[in-house]
């Protein structure tokens, strides 16, 4: 939660910026409230609290919406698959609602996402801040590097739950060639990173779940000009909060302590 001093300072610094008022006030608080009142949009009461669920390893694909996942990945390759509702429409909201002001000493978090550091730095047995180790944007951190770090953490902490937060498909991680069409680029990244994390799950004992922190909006015209695009917090559009939940069982469950 931002302090009143921080809020006042941010308003003062951005008072004359229409884009700031649009993105930080109008979209999350005006549009967001309307989406929460919409009778057919998924509410917070329907959302999954990831730490309450049954898994040994949780792999998070940043900004991976469920419908595109289902269209680009063969979900029959998993032991079980379903759609679930996320607690957030932005990484900051998802992190805050799942982890902030809690203590999970049985969990090690390997993160390419800076929001984990900003909002849940003292929450886990260990937070491995992968994003700090690279000069590139977190969205472009090579997912194979994440795999190496995750395997090392698994060897070091065989009795801990693992959360492994990849930044794909939010960014390509250089898995595929850049393209002008943002939707095509996003869609092509999903199966590419899924192949990598499925292979990782095959090398880690126990039950692995592949999910996402939130989805993504692709809009144009008036909606885009109003700032209702990409992913912003407090919105309950289905394409922003419906995420995959793919289960992979591999060998014996870990004895978590």
Helices and strands as residue ranges (DSSP letters): H 4-14, H 18-21, I 22-31, H 32-37, G 44-46, G 50-52, E 57-61, H 66-72, G 75-77, E 80-85, H 91-99, E 104-111, H 114-120, E 124-129, G 130-133, G 138-140, H 143-156, E 161-166, H 182-201, E 206-211, H 221-225, H 238-241, E 242-250
